[in-house]
Amino acid sequence: MQRVFIKGIKGGLGSTSVVANLACVLKKSDVDVVAIDLDAKSDLGLHFGLPWKYTKGWSNEVRFEDALTHFHQDNDGIIFLPFGDNDDTSTGNITKMVNKCKNLNYNNEAWILFDCPSHINLSHYPLEKDDIVIELVNCDAICHSLIYRRLQRLKNSDTNWKHYFLVNRYNSASTLEFDLFSLWQSTLPLMAPFFINSDEVIKESTAYRNVALNCAPYSVANDDFETLAGWLVSKAAL
């Protein structure tokens, strides 16, 4: 399985919607796609049509075998696992879940996407050399500072996974965002060569507990996720 860990470099950058929309686009290639919610907000399932009143997930179970009962499948065939409402959001608990997911019975062509909370440092995840980490950023001054801090930590740590930054909610009408993105593209390593545009369809599809592909297949946002999926496939093949 190809594992992809998606998180915001800070909170509120839209990792959950990226995971859900990416999963839907990858599923079009008729491969198995599994989305795992590692965030205590436990709202990944809402993008796949799970009723908001459903609050249980893997965190409510002690044994991994019991957590399997909380897997769901949406209308597009995407398999997803909610976090649940357990108060234990410790790093160790999440690490155990990531390791347990290795036991899932899927072939090598399957994709497993983890929606990761922003507050847990990447060093706490059991990452392996074939894993892909996508850290979402916005084109703003705070993310600009955080990117350089992250690059310094990566430089000083023993990392062997594939790590990339991806701009989410890009506003093409903003001069500041254009300038920052141009600067990052020309000076920073690990920056994805494209961005996910800010598109109202993301908010609208979420309101319908769905994704852009199903609600607006010809939208700018869906085109961006198609680009992201194709780019990830190319990176996974390296």
C-alpha positions in Angstrom: 0.0 0.0 0.0 1.1 3.5 -0.7 0.7 5.6 2.5 0.1 9.3 2.3 0.1 11.5 5.5 -1.6 14.9 5.0 -1.5 17.6 7.7 -1.5 21.3 8.0 1.7 23.1 9.0 -0.6 24.8 11.4 -4.3 24.4 12.3 -7.2 25.3 10.0 -5.5 24.7 6.6 -8.1 22.3 5.3 -6.3 18.9 5.5 -9.6 17.0 6.0 -11.2 18.3 2.8 -8.0 17.6 0.9 -7.9 14.0 2.1 -11.6 13.5 1.2 -11.3 15.1 -2.3 -8.1 13.4 -3.1 -9.5 10.0 -2.0 -12.4 10.5 -4.4 -10.2 11.4 -7.3 -7.8 8.5 -6.7 -10.8 6.1 -6.6 -11.6 7.0 -10.2 -8.6 4.9 -11.2 -10.4 1.8 -9.8 -7.9 1.3 -7.0 -8.6 0.6 -3.4 -8.6 3.9 -1.4 -8.7 3.9 2.4 -9.0 7.2 4.4 -8.1 7.1 8.1 -9.0 10.0 10.5 -6.3 10.6 13.0 -7.7 13.9 14.1 -9.8 14.1 17.3 -12.2 16.5 15.5 -13.4 13.4 13.8 -15.0 15.2 10.8 -13.5 13.3 7.9 -16.6 11.1 7.7 -18.8 14.1 7.1 -17.3 14.5 3.7 -18.3 11.0 2.8 -21.9 11.3 3.9 -21.6 10.0 7.5 -24.3 11.6 9.7 -23.0 14.1 12.2 -24.8 12.2 15.0 -22.5 9.2 14.4 -19.7 9.8 16.9 -18.0 6.4 17.3 -14.7 5.4 15.7 -11.4 3.6 16.2 -10.5 5.6 19.3 -13.5 4.0 21.1 -12.0 0.5 20.9 -9.1 -1.0 22.8 -8.4 -3.7 20.2 -7.7 -3.1 16.5 -10.0 -6.0 15.6 -12.9 -4.2 17.3 -11.9 -0.9 15.5 -12.5 -2.7 12.2 -16.2 -2.6 12.9 -16.2 1.2 12.5 -15.0 1.1 8.9 -17.6 2.6 6.4 -17.8 2.7 2.6 -19.3 5.7 0.8 -21.2 5.6 -2.5 -18.0 6.0 -4.5 -16.5 2.9 -2.9 -14.1 4.8 -0.6 -13.4 3.0 2.7 -13.0 5.3 5.6 -12.5 5.1 9.4 -13.6 7.8 11.7 -11.6 8.8 14.7 -14.4 8.7 17.3 -15.0 10.6 20.5 -12.5 9.1 22.9 -10.8 11.7 25.0 -7.4 9.9 24.6 -5.7 11.9 21.8 -2.2 11.0 22.9 0.6 10.7 20.4 1.1 7.1 21.4 -2.5 6.1 20.7 -2.2 7.5 17.2 1.1 5.9 16.5 -0.3 2.5 17.5 -3.2 3.0 15.1 -0.9 3.9 12.2 1.2 0.8 12.9 -1.9 -1.4 13.1 -3.1 -0.2 9.7 -0.2 -2.2 8.2 -2.3 -5.3 8.9 -5.1 -4.2 6.6 -5.5 -6.7 3.8 -5.0 -4.6 0.6 -2.7 -5.1 -2.4 0.3 -3.0 -3.4 -1.8 -0.7 -5.7 -4.0 0.5 -2.8 -3.7 4.0 -1.3 -4.2 4.7 2.4 -4.6 8.4 3.3 -4.1 9.6 6.8 -5.8 12.9 7.9 -3.3 14.0 10.5 -3.8 16.7 13.3 -1.5 19.6 12.9 -0.3 19.7 16.5 1.5 16.3 16.4 5.0 16.6 15.2 6.0 14.5 12.2 8.8 12.8 14.2 6.2 11.0 16.3 4.7 9.2 13.3 6.2 5.8 12.3 7.2 7.0 8.9 9.0 4.7 6.4 11.0 5.5 3.2 8.1 4.9 0.8 5.7 7.1 2.7 4.7 10.5 1.3 4.1 13.4 3.7 2.1 16.4 2.4 2.2 19.5 4.6 -0.4 22.1 3.7 0.4 25.8 3.8 -1.3 29.0 2.9 0.4 31.9 1.2 0.7 34.1 4.2 3.5 35.4 6.5 2.9 32.8 9.3 3.3 29.9 7.0 6.3 31.5 5.4 8.0 31.5 8.8 6.9 28.0 9.6 8.1 26.5 6.3 11.7 27.7 7.0 11.5 26.3 10.6 10.3 23.0 9.2 13.0 22.9 6.6 15.6 23.5 9.3 14.3 20.6 11.4 14.2 18.3 8.4 17.8 19.2 7.6 18.9 18.4 11.1 16.9 15.1 11.5 17.4 11.7 10.0 14.4 11.5 7.6 14.0 9.1 4.7 10.4 9.7 3.8 9.1 11.8 0.9 8.2 15.2 2.2 6.5 18.0 0.2 4.7 21.3 0.9 1.4 22.1 -0.9 -0.3 25.4 -1.1 -4.0 25.1 -0.3 -6.8 27.7 -0.7 -4.7 29.8 -3.1 -6.2 33.2 -4.0 -5.1 34.1 -7.5 -6.4 37.6 -7.1 -4.0 38.4 -4.2 -0.7 40.1 -5.1 0.8 39.0 -1.8 -0.1 35.3 -2.4 1.2 35.5 -5.9 4.5 37.0 -4.7 4.9 34.5 -1.9 4.2 31.5 -4.1 6.6 32.7 -6.7 9.3 33.2 -4.0 8.7 29.7 -2.6 8.8 28.1 -6.1 12.1 29.7 -6.9 13.9 29.3 -3.6 12.5 26.4 -1.6 13.0 22.7 -2.0 10.1 20.3 -1.5 7.4 22.7 -2.8 4.8 21.1 -5.0 4.8 22.9 -8.4 1.1 23.7 -8.3 -1.6 24.7 -5.8 -5.1 24.0 -4.7 -7.2 27.1 -5.6 -9.6 28.6 -3.1 -13.0 27.6 -4.6 -16.5 28.0 -3.1 -17.4 24.6 -4.4 -15.4 23.1 -1.5 -17.6 24.8 1.0 -20.7 23.9 -1.0 -19.8 20.2 -1.4 -19.0 19.9 2.3 -22.4 21.4 3.1 -23.9 18.4 1.2 -21.5 16.0 3.0 -19.8 15.3 -0.3 -16.8 16.2 -2.4 -16.1 18.5 -5.4 -16.0 15.6 -7.9 -19.6 14.7 -7.2 -21.0 18.2 -6.7 -19.1 20.1 -9.4 -16.9 17.8 -11.6 -15.9 20.6 -13.9 -14.8 23.0 -11.1 -11.4 24.5 -10.7 -11.0 22.7 -7.4 -11.7 19.3 -8.8 -9.1 20.0 -11.6 -6.6 20.8 -8.9 -7.2 17.5 -7.1 -6.9 15.6 -10.4 -3.5 17.3 -10.7 -2.6 16.4 -7.2 -3.5 12.8 -7.7 -1.5 12.4 -10.9 1.5 14.1 -9.2 1.3 11.8 -6.2 1.2 8.7 -8.5 4.4 9.9 -10.2 6.1 10.5 -6.8 5.0 7.1 -5.5 6.7 5.5 -8.5 10.1 7.0 -7.7 
